[in-house]
Amino acid sequence: MPRRTWLDQKVDVLLEELAASGMDLDRQRAGELITDRVRAVAALMRVTAPTARKYLDEETVRDMARRMLFEFAAEQPGADLLEVPRTVPVPLVFVGIIVAALAEAMQVRAANEPSDRLGGVVATYGQMLSGFGQITAEAASSQAGNSAKAMFPPALLRRAARYIGNAADLAASGGNLPDGVPEAARGELAAALRRDADGLITITTTA
C-alpha cells in the first residue's frame, strides 16, 4: 500500500464533511482546493508550504467544507431531492441527453479515482446508462409534435450540472480518460460535457 500523505488525510476529512450533507467532490478537485489554501496561507504569512500546513488542521478543513456547502445552497445539501418541490419542466429529449452526460461524467470520475473506490462496476453501469439516455433522447426526438416534459427539482438539476461540469474540467485539464476514449477525443468530450452542464444551469435559472 502506498504511504498516505498529509494531503491524502486532509482530502479524506474534506470529503467526509461534504458527504455528511449528501455532497460529492472528486479527490483531485478536493486536493487542489486544499493545496490552493496552503499556498494562500504561505503567501499571507510569508512562510514555507510545510509550515503553512500546520495551520490547516482537521477543524480548519471541516470549516472549508462547511463554507463550500453554504456556496452550494441552491443544491439543498442534505435534503431528499426526490421529496422537494419539482418546479422545473425539462423536455424528455433533454432528460435523455443529461442521463447520458451523467454516465459519461461518472466514467471520467472513475478514471481519476483509486480503483478501490470506484472500480469497474461504475464504468460498466455508466456505459449502460449512457446507452439508455441516448436511446431515450433519440426516441423523443423522433416523435414529431410531442412536447412531453418531466418536472424536476431545481436543486437536483444544479447538482447534476456540477457533477457534469467537474468531469468536463477533469477532461479538459489533462485528467485520465475512460477506457476506450482516445486522447484525440479529449477536447470533444470536455466540450460536450461543458455544453450539457451549461444547459442545465440555463434551464434552472430561466424556469
N, C-alpha and C positions, 0 to 999 in steps of 0.2 A: 504494500500500500504506500502511495506517495505521502511524504510528510506534509501535514496540514500547516498552512502558513497563517500568519496573523490576519491576512486579508480573507482567507477561507473562513476563519472563525467569525469575523465581523459580518461577512456576507450571510452566514447562517443566521446570525442574530437579526439582521435587517429583514431577511425573507420570512423568518418565523413571526416577527411582529406584523408584517403585512398579511401573512396567511391567516393570522388570528382574526382578521376582519374580512376574510374572503378575497383578498387581493393577491395577484400573482405578478412576479417580475423575474425575468431570466437572470441567471447568475452573472453573466457577462456585464449586463447593464448595472446590476447591483454593485459589482466590483468597481465599475467605472465611477459610479456615484461616490463610493467611499474613497476611492483614490483621489478624486477631484477635491473632496473635503480635506483630505490630508494635505494636498498641495496648497489649498487656500489657507489652512491653519499655519503651515510652514512659512508661507509668504507674509502673512499678517504678523506673526511673532518673530520672523527672521531667524528661524531655526531650521535644522535639517528635517527631512521627511521622517526618519526613525524617531526623532524627538517629538515631532508633531503627532505621531501615532499614539503617544502616551496620553494625549488629551482626548482621544476618541475611545473612551471606554464603552462597555456594553450599554449603559444607560444613555449615553450620547447617541449611539447608533439607533437605539429604540426611539429616541426623540426624533431623529431624522425620519424614521418610518412614520411616526405619527403626523409629522408635518406633510409628508407625502400623501397620507390618507386625507388630510384636510384639502389638499390641492385636487384630489380625485373625488371631491364631494359629489359631483354630478353623477358619479358611478354608484352612489349609495353603498359604500363599503359596509359589509356585514349584513345587508338586507337580503331577504329571499327574493331574488329578482323575478321569480315566477309568480309572486304574490302582489307585487307593486302594480299600480295602475299602468295599463297599456294604452298609451296615448299617441303613438307614432304609427301611422299607416305605412306599411312597406310593401310595394308590389312583389308578388311571389317570384317574378323573374329575378328581382334583386336579392330576395332571400336565398335563392339557389346559388347566385354568384357569391354571396357572403359565406355560405356554408363551405363552398369550395375554397374561398380565400382563407377561412379559418383553418381548414385542413392543411393547406399549403403552409400556413404560418406555423402550425403545430409541428410540421416536419422540419422546418427551419430551426425551431427551438430544439427539437430532438437532436439535430446535428450539432448543436452547440452546447449540449449538456453532458455531464458524465453519464456513461452508459448505465450505471446503477440507479439513475434517477428516472430515466425515461425508457430507454431501450427500444427494441424493435417493435414492440406492441403499438406504441404511439404512432410510429411511421406507417405500420400496416393499416391501422384503423384510419389514419389520416388520409391515406390513399383511397380507402373505401368511401369516406365522407366526401372527398373531393369528387369522386365519380358520381355519387348521389346528387351533389349540389349542381354539377354541370348538366346532368340529365334533367333535373328539375327546371333549371333555367331555360334549357332548350325547349322543353315541353311547353312551358308557359309562353315562350316567345312565339310558338307555332300556332297558338290559339288566338286567331285574329278577333279583335273586339272584346277579348276577355280582360277586364281590368281588375281581376281578383287581387285583393290585398290582405295582409295579415297585420294585426295590431301588435306592437312591441313596446315594452317599457324602454324609455329613452336611456336609462342607466345601463341596460343590457347592451344596447347598441353602442353606447360610448365605450363600454369595456371591450366589446369586440373590436371596435376601431383601434383601441390602444394595443391590443394583442397583435392585430394585423400590422399596425404601424411599427411596433417594436421589431417584428420579423423583417419588415422592409428595411429598417435601419441596420439590422444584423447582416442581411444580404448585401446591402449597399456598402457597408464598411469593411467588407472582407471576411465576414464570418463563414463558418463551414456551410456548404450547400448540402441539401439532402442527397442521398444516394440516387444516382440516375439523372441528376441535373448537371449538365455540363457547365464548365466555367464560362463559356461563351453566352450562356443564358442568364448569367448573374444580373446584369442590368435590366433585362426584360422582366425577370421575376421581381426584383425590387420595385420597379416602376408599376407593375400590375398590382402588387400588394399595397403600395402607397396610394394608388388611384382608388382602390376599394376602401381603404381606411378613410380617405378624404370624403368619399361618397357617403359613408356612414355618418361622419361628422356633419355633413351638409344637411342630411335629412333630419337629424335631431335638432338642428338649430333653426330650421325653416318650418318645421311642423307646428 
